[in-house]
Amino acid sequence: LLDSNIDGRDHPFILGVTAPGLVSLRETLDSAKRQGNTHNLDQISKDWTIAANLKTFSEAVLERIKNLPNLFEWEKQSMRDKWFMGEPDTL
């Protein structure tokens, strides 16, 4: 279990929310507790995880490249290649 992101070796494994505007899991669970809904916390957490569409940073970048409009496939492939070769600032 990770408790911080200070160790760079952990970065490829850290998952982030890719659903804009989604309330944090902590806020969601706190809200449920305030409403007395403590018996469904596991299901609320599972539902939130699905809605959050968790991804690693690399997964999010590659998905974004894949979904870029108005680019030829060879341009997208070039961007992916640069990402994999460790040249992210060329994107």
N, C-alpha and C positions, 0 to 999 in steps of 0.2 A: 504494500500500500504506500502510495506517495503522500507525503504531508507538506511538500513544498516543490517548487520548480527550480530550486537553486542549482541542482546538479544537472549539468548539460547532458549527461548520459541518459537522463530520464526523458528528455524532451521528445524523442520520437514516439514515446508511449503515452503521452499526456493527451487526453481527449478533451475537446472543447465543444461547446454548443454551437450549432450552425443554424439554429432557428431564430432569426431576428425577432426581438421583442418578447421572447419567452421569459417569464419570471423565473428566477433562480430556484433550484430544487429546495434550498433552505427556506426561502420565502414561501414556496408552495406548501411544504410540510408544516411550517409554522402557522400558516393560515388554516390548514386543516385541523391542527391541534387547537387553535383558538376557537374553532367552530365545533369542537368536541368530537371530531371525526378521527379518533385515534386508532380505531380498529381496522381502518383501511389504509394505513400508512404504506405498507408494502406495495399494494396495488397502485396507490397514488404515485409512489416512486417509480414503479415500472412504467406507468403511463407517461410520466414526465420524461423518462429516459427515451422512450419512443418518440415523443414530440420534439425532444431536444436535438435529435438527429446527430448524435455525438460522432465526431471524427477527429483523427489526428490532424495536425497542421498540414502535413504533406497530402493527406487524403483530400482535405478541403481545397488546397491549391490545385491539385490535379483535376478535381471535379470542376473547379472554376474554369480552368483552361479548356476542358472538354466542352463546356457550355458557352464558351465565348462566341458571340454571333459574328457574322461577316468575316470569318477567317477560313482560309483553305485548310484542309486536313494537314498538309505538309507544314503549314505555319504552326498549327497546334502541336504537331510532333516535334518541331524545332524547340518550342517552348518547354515541352515535357523533357526533352533531352537536356536542355540547359538547366532545368530544375534538378534533374537527377545527377548532373555533373557538378552541382554545387555552385551554380552561377545564378542564384535567384534574383539578383539586382538587374539582370539583363532582361527580365520579363516585362 
